[in-house]
Amino acid sequence: MSPLTFAVQSNDMEMFTLLKEHHADLNARTKDGKTALIVAAENGNEEIARSLLSQEEEVIDIKAQDVRMLVCYSQLL
């Protein structure tokens, strides 16, 4: 698990922000294929999910996200 994914899973917005500002790979996947966005959605962390979704398209490859992300994110709405 990457430091970014750990911060997201721990709902640690301060650490997430620090890692994002230092250009952590926002598209990195866990061993089971989850991105930080999927983990945020699964944990109900709307603030982190919205922060990830607000990135430039070149930074977050939303098109590469799997269907689970869409289902999980829709639960935040």
N, CA, C and O atoms as a GROMACS GRO file, in nm:
protein
  308
    1MET      N    1   0.084  -0.117   0.000
    1MET     CA    2   0.000   0.000   0.000
    1MET      C    3   0.090   0.125   0.000
    1MET      O    4   0.186   0.134   0.076
    2SER      N    5   0.056   0.219  -0.085
    2SER     CA    6   0.136   0.342  -0.095
    2SER      C    7   0.103   0.435   0.022
    2SER      O    8  -0.003   0.421   0.084
    3PRO      N    9   0.192   0.529   0.053
    3PRO     CA   10   0.162   0.626   0.157
    3PRO      C   11   0.033   0.705   0.129
    3PRO      O   12  -0.042   0.737   0.221
    4LEU      N   13   0.008   0.735   0.002
    4LEU     CA   14  -0.114   0.809  -0.033
    4LEU      C   15  -0.238   0.725  -0.003
    4LEU      O   16  -0.334   0.774   0.057
    5THR      N   17  -0.235   0.599  -0.044
    5THR     CA   18  -0.349   0.512  -0.017
    5THR      C   19  -0.369   0.494   0.132
    5THR      O   20  -0.483   0.490   0.180
    6PHE      N   21  -0.260   0.482   0.207
    6PHE     CA   22  -0.271   0.469   0.353
    6PHE      C   23  -0.336   0.594   0.413
    6PHE      O   24  -0.422   0.583   0.500
    7ALA      N   25  -0.294   0.711   0.367
    7ALA     CA   26  -0.354   0.835   0.418
    7ALA      C   27  -0.503   0.840   0.386
    7ALA      O   28  -0.583   0.882   0.470
    8VAL      N   29  -0.540   0.799   0.267
    8VAL     CA   30  -0.681   0.799   0.227
    8VAL      C   31  -0.758   0.699   0.311
    8VAL      O   32  -0.866   0.730   0.362
    9GLN      N   33  -0.704   0.579   0.325
    9GLN     CA   34  -0.772   0.475   0.403
    9GLN      C   35  -0.787   0.518   0.549
    9GLN      O   36  -0.885   0.480   0.615
   10SER      N   37  -0.692   0.595   0.599
   10SER     CA   38  -0.696   0.643   0.738
   10SER      C   39  -0.778   0.771   0.753
   10SER      O   40  -0.791   0.825   0.862
   11ASN      N   41  -0.833   0.820   0.641
   11ASN     CA   42  -0.908   0.947   0.640
   11ASN      C   43  -0.824   1.062   0.695
   11ASN      O   44  -0.874   1.148   0.766
   12ASP      N   45  -0.695   1.061   0.661
   12ASP     CA   46  -0.601   1.164   0.708
   12ASP      C   47  -0.585   1.270   0.600
   12ASP      O   48  -0.496   1.263   0.515
   13MET      N   49  -0.673   1.370   0.605
   13MET     CA   50  -0.674   1.474   0.503
   13MET      C   51  -0.544   1.554   0.501
   13MET      O   52  -0.497   1.594   0.394
   14GLU      N   53  -0.486   1.578   0.618
   14GLU     CA   54  -0.361   1.654   0.625
   14GLU      C   55  -0.248   1.581   0.552
   14GLU      O   56  -0.175   1.642   0.473
   15MET      N   57  -0.234   1.451   0.578
   15MET     CA   58  -0.130   1.373   0.512
   15MET      C   59  -0.160   1.359   0.363
   15MET      O   60  -0.069   1.368   0.280
   16PHE      N   61  -0.286   1.336   0.329
   16PHE     CA   62  -0.326   1.327   0.188
   16PHE      C   63  -0.286   1.454   0.114
   16PHE      O   64  -0.228   1.448   0.005
   17THR      N   65  -0.317   1.569   0.171
   17THR     CA   66  -0.286   1.697   0.108
   17THR      C   67  -0.135   1.715   0.091
   17THR      O   68  -0.088   1.759  -0.014
   18LEU      N   69  -0.060   1.680   0.193
   18LEU     CA   70   0.086   1.691   0.187
   18LEU      C   71   0.142   1.603   0.075
   18LEU      O   72   0.226   1.647  -0.004
   19LEU      N   73   0.096   1.480   0.068
   19LEU     CA   74   0.144   1.388  -0.036
   19LEU      C   75   0.103   1.436  -0.175
   19LEU      O   76   0.182   1.429  -0.270
   20LYS      N   77  -0.019   1.485  -0.188
   20LYS     CA   78  -0.066   1.536  -0.317
   20LYS      C   79   0.017   1.656  -0.361
   20LYS      O   80   0.053   1.668  -0.478
   21GLU      N   81   0.048   1.745  -0.267
   21GLU     CA   82   0.128   1.863  -0.299
   21GLU      C   83   0.270   1.825  -0.341
   21GLU      O   84   0.336   1.900  -0.413
   22HIS      N   85   0.316   1.710  -0.294
   22HIS     CA   86   0.450   1.664  -0.329
   22HIS      C   87   0.446   1.562  -0.442
   22HIS      O   88   0.537   1.479  -0.457
   23HIS      N   89   0.340   1.570  -0.521
   23HIS     CA   90   0.326   1.495  -0.647
   23HIS      C   91   0.323   1.343  -0.632
   23HIS      O   92   0.383   1.270  -0.711
   24ALA      N   93   0.252   1.296  -0.529
   24ALA     CA   94   0.231   1.152  -0.517
   24ALA      C   95   0.152   1.104  -0.638
   24ALA      O   96   0.076   1.180  -0.697
   25ASP      N   97   0.171   0.980  -0.675
   25ASP     CA   98   0.099   0.923  -0.789
   25ASP      C   99  -0.046   0.899  -0.748
   25ASP      O  100  -0.075   0.805  -0.675
   26LEU      N  101  -0.136   0.982  -0.796
   26LEU     CA  102  -0.276   0.976  -0.760
   26LEU      C  103  -0.348   0.860  -0.828
   26LEU      O  104  -0.460   0.826  -0.790
   27ASN      N  105  -0.285   0.799  -0.927
   27ASN     CA  106  -0.346   0.686  -0.998
   27ASN      C  107  -0.287   0.552  -0.957
   27ASN      O  108  -0.323   0.449  -1.015
   28ALA      N  109  -0.198   0.551  -0.860
   28ALA     CA  110  -0.138   0.425  -0.815
   28ALA      C  111  -0.248   0.333  -0.763
   28ALA      O  112  -0.347   0.378  -0.705
   29ARG      N  113  -0.228   0.205  -0.784
   29ARG     CA  114  -0.328   0.106  -0.741
   29ARG      C  115  -0.271   0.016  -0.631
   29ARG      O  116  -0.151  -0.011  -0.627
   30THR      N  117  -0.359  -0.027  -0.544
   30THR     CA  118  -0.321  -0.122  -0.440
   30THR      C  119  -0.305  -0.260  -0.504
   30THR      O  120  -0.331  -0.276  -0.623
   31LYS      N  121  -0.263  -0.357  -0.426
   31LYS     CA  122  -0.246  -0.493  -0.478
   31LYS      C  123  -0.376  -0.548  -0.535
   31LYS      O  124  -0.374  -0.628  -0.629
   32ASP      N  125  -0.489  -0.504  -0.479
   32ASP     CA  126  -0.617  -0.552  -0.532
   32ASP      C  127  -0.680  -0.457  -0.633
   32ASP      O  128  -0.798  -0.468  -0.664
   33GLY      N  129  -0.600  -0.364  -0.685
   33GLY     CA  130  -0.642  -0.281  -0.797
   33GLY      C  131  -0.718  -0.154  -0.764
   33GLY      O  132  -0.773  -0.090  -0.853
   34LYS      N  133  -0.722  -0.117  -0.638
   34LYS     CA  134  -0.797   0.004  -0.599
   34LYS      C  135  -0.708   0.128  -0.606
   34LYS      O  136  -0.591   0.125  -0.566
   35THR      N  137  -0.763   0.236  -0.656
   35THR     CA  138  -0.694   0.365  -0.654
   35THR      C  139  -0.735   0.440  -0.528
   35THR      O  140  -0.825   0.398  -0.456
   36ALA      N  141  -0.666   0.551  -0.502
   36ALA     CA  142  -0.701   0.634  -0.387
   36ALA      C  143  -0.846   0.681  -0.396
   36ALA      O  144  -0.915   0.692  -0.294
   37LEU      N  145  -0.893   0.707  -0.517
   37LEU     CA  146  -1.031   0.751  -0.535
   37LEU      C  147  -1.130   0.642  -0.493
   37LEU      O  148  -1.230   0.671  -0.428
   38ILE      N  149  -1.101   0.519  -0.530
   38ILE     CA  150  -1.189   0.408  -0.492
   38ILE      C  151  -1.188   0.390  -0.340
   38ILE      O  152  -1.293   0.372  -0.278
   39VAL      N  153  -1.070   0.396  -0.280
   39VAL     CA  154  -1.058   0.381  -0.135
   39VAL      C  155  -1.134   0.493  -0.064
   39VAL      O  156  -1.203   0.468   0.035
   40ALA      N  157  -1.121   0.615  -0.113
   40ALA     CA  158  -1.193   0.728  -0.052
   40ALA      C  159  -1.343   0.706  -0.060
   40ALA      O  160  -1.416   0.729   0.036
   41ALA      N  161  -1.390   0.663  -0.176
   41ALA     CA  162  -1.533   0.640  -0.194
   41ALA      C  163  -1.582   0.528  -0.104
   41ALA      O  164  -1.688   0.540  -0.041
   42GLU      N  165  -1.506   0.419  -0.097
   42GLU     CA  166  -1.546   0.307  -0.012
   42GLU      C  167  -1.552   0.347   0.135
   42GLU      O  168  -1.636   0.297   0.210
   43ASN      N  169  -1.463   0.437   0.176
   43ASN     CA  170  -1.460   0.480   0.315
   43ASN      C  171  -1.554   0.597   0.343
   43ASN      O  172  -1.562   0.645   0.456
   44GLY      N  173  -1.624   0.642   0.240
   44GLY     CA  174  -1.717   0.753   0.258
   44GLY      C  175  -1.649   0.886   0.283
   44GLY      O  176  -1.708   0.976   0.342
   45ASN      N  177  -1.524   0.899   0.237
   45ASN     CA  178  -1.451   1.024   0.257
   45ASN      C  179  -1.476   1.117   0.139
   45ASN      O  180  -1.401   1.119   0.042
   46GLU      N  181  -1.582   1.192   0.150
   46GLU     CA  182  -1.625   1.280   0.042
   46GLU      C  183  -1.522   1.389   0.015
   46GLU      O  184  -1.499   1.425  -0.101
   47GLU      N  185  -1.459   1.442   0.119
   47GLU     CA  186  -1.362   1.551   0.101
   47GLU      C  187  -1.244   1.506   0.014
   47GLU      O  188  -1.204   1.577  -0.077
   48ILE      N  189  -1.189   1.389   0.044
   48ILE     CA  190  -1.076   1.339  -0.035
   48ILE      C  191  -1.123   1.301  -0.175
   48ILE      O  192  -1.054   1.330  -0.272
   49ALA      N  193  -1.238   1.236  -0.186
   49ALA     CA  194  -1.289   1.198  -0.318
   49ALA      C  195  -1.309   1.321  -0.405
   49ALA      O  196  -1.270   1.321  -0.522
   50ARG      N  197  -1.369   1.424  -0.350
   50ARG     CA  198  -1.390   1.547  -0.428
   50ARG      C  199  -1.258   1.613  -0.464
   50ARG      O  200  -1.244   1.669  -0.574
   51SER      N  201  -1.160   1.608  -0.374
   51SER     CA  202  -1.029   1.664  -0.403
   51SER      C  203  -0.964   1.590  -0.520
   51SER      O  204  -0.905   1.653  -0.609
   52LEU      N  205  -0.975   1.459  -0.520
   52LEU     CA  206  -0.919   1.381  -0.631
   52LEU      C  207  -0.993   1.410  -0.761
   52LEU      O  208  -0.930   1.423  -0.866
   53LEU      N  209  -1.123   1.419  -0.755
   53LEU     CA  210  -1.202   1.444  -0.876
   53LEU      C  211  -1.183   1.585  -0.930
   53LEU      O  212  -1.212   1.611  -1.047
   54SER      N  213  -1.135   1.676  -0.847
   54SER     CA  214  -1.116   1.814  -0.892
   54SER      C  215  -0.983   1.835  -0.964
   54SER      O  216  -0.955   1.944  -1.012
   55GLN      N  217  -0.900   1.730  -0.970
   55GLN     CA  218  -0.770   1.741  -1.036
   55GLN      C  219  -0.789   1.753  -1.187
   55GLN      O  220  -0.892   1.714  -1.242
   56GLU      N  221  -0.688   1.807  -1.250
   56GLU     CA  222  -0.689   1.814  -1.396
   56GLU      C  223  -0.702   1.675  -1.454
   56GLU      O  224  -0.655   1.578  -1.394
   57GLU      N  225  -0.764   1.663  -1.568
   57GLU     CA  226  -0.785   1.532  -1.630
   57GLU      C  227  -0.654   1.457  -1.653
   57GLU      O  228  -0.650   1.334  -1.645
   58GLU      N  229  -0.545   1.531  -1.681
   58GLU     CA  230  -0.417   1.466  -1.705
   58GLU      C  231  -0.362   1.405  -1.576
   58GLU      O  232  -0.282   1.312  -1.582
   59VAL      N  233  -0.404   1.457  -1.460
   59VAL     CA  234  -0.351   1.409  -1.333
   59VAL      C  235  -0.426   1.285  -1.287
   59VAL      O  236  -0.365   1.185  -1.250
   60ILE      N  237  -0.557   1.290  -1.289
   60ILE     CA  238  -0.640   1.176  -1.252
   60ILE      C  239  -0.698   1.116  -1.378
   60ILE      O  240  -0.771   1.182  -1.452
   61ASP      N  241  -0.666   0.992  -1.402
   61ASP     CA  242  -0.715   0.924  -1.521
   61ASP      C  243  -0.848   0.857  -1.487
   61ASP      O  244  -0.855   0.736  -1.464
   62ILE      N  245  -0.953   0.937  -1.485
   62ILE     CA  246  -1.085   0.886  -1.449
   62ILE      C  247  -1.131   0.780  -1.547
   62ILE      O  248  -1.200   0.686  -1.508
   63LYS      N  249  -1.095   0.792  -1.673
   63LYS     CA  250  -1.136   0.694  -1.773
   63LYS      C  251  -1.082   0.556  -1.741
   63LYS      O  252  -1.142   0.456  -1.780
   64ALA      N  253  -0.969   0.548  -1.671
   64ALA     CA  254  -0.908   0.420  -1.639
   64ALA      C  255  -0.968   0.358  -1.513
   64ALA      O  256  -0.937   0.243  -1.481
   65GLN      N  257  -1.051   0.431  -1.442
   65GLN     CA  258  -1.111   0.378  -1.320
   65GLN      C  259  -1.209   0.268  -1.356
   65GLN      O  260  -1.271   0.270  -1.462
   66ASP      N  261  -1.222   0.171  -1.267
   66ASP     CA  262  -1.313   0.062  -1.296
   66ASP      C  263  -1.455   0.094  -1.248
   66ASP      O  264  -1.479   0.197  -1.186
   67VAL      N  265  -1.545   0.005  -1.277
   67VAL     CA  266  -1.687   0.026  -1.247
   67VAL      C  267  -1.709   0.040  -1.098
   67VAL      O  268  -1.799   0.113  -1.056
   68ARG      N  269  -1.629  -0.028  -1.016
   68ARG     CA  270  -1.646  -0.017  -0.870
   68ARG      C  271  -1.634   0.128  -0.825
   68ARG      O  272  -1.708   0.170  -0.736
   69MET      N  273  -1.542   0.203  -0.884
   69MET     CA  274  -1.526   0.343  -0.845
   69MET      C  275  -1.654   0.420  -0.870
   69MET      O  276  -1.698   0.498  -0.786
   70LEU      N  277  -1.714   0.398  -0.984
   70LEU     CA  278  -1.837   0.471  -1.017
   70LEU      C  279  -1.949   0.437  -0.921
   70LEU      O  280  -2.023   0.525  -0.878
   71VAL      N  281  -1.961   0.311  -0.887
   71VAL     CA  282  -2.065   0.267  -0.793
   71VAL      C  283  -2.038   0.326  -0.656
   71VAL      O  284  -2.129   0.380  -0.592
   72CYS      N  285  -1.913   0.317  -0.609
   72CYS     CA  286  -1.879   0.370  -0.477
   72CYS      C  287  -1.897   0.520  -0.471
   72CYS      O  288  -1.951   0.573  -0.374
   73TYR      N  289  -1.852   0.590  -0.573
   73TYR     CA  290  -1.866   0.736  -0.573
   73TYR      C  291  -2.012   0.778  -0.574
   73TYR      O  292  -2.050   0.875  -0.508
   74SER      N  293  -2.095   0.705  -0.647
   74SER     CA  294  -2.236   0.741  -0.652
   74SER      C  295  -2.301   0.731  -0.515
   74SER      O  296  -2.401   0.798  -0.489
   75GLN      N  297  -2.246   0.649  -0.427
   75GLN     CA  298  -2.298   0.636  -0.291
   75GLN      C  299  -2.269   0.761  -0.210
   75GLN      O  300  -2.336   0.785  -0.109
   76LEU      N  301  -2.170   0.841  -0.250
   76LEU     CA  302  -2.137   0.965  -0.179
   76LEU      C  303  -2.239   1.075  -0.207
   76LEU      O  304  -2.255   1.167  -0.127
   77LEU      N  305  -2.306   1.066  -0.320
   77LEU     CA  306  -2.398   1.172  -0.360
   77LEU      C  307  -2.529   1.164  -0.287
   77LEU      O  308  -2.617   1.247  -0.310
   0.00000   0.00000   0.00000
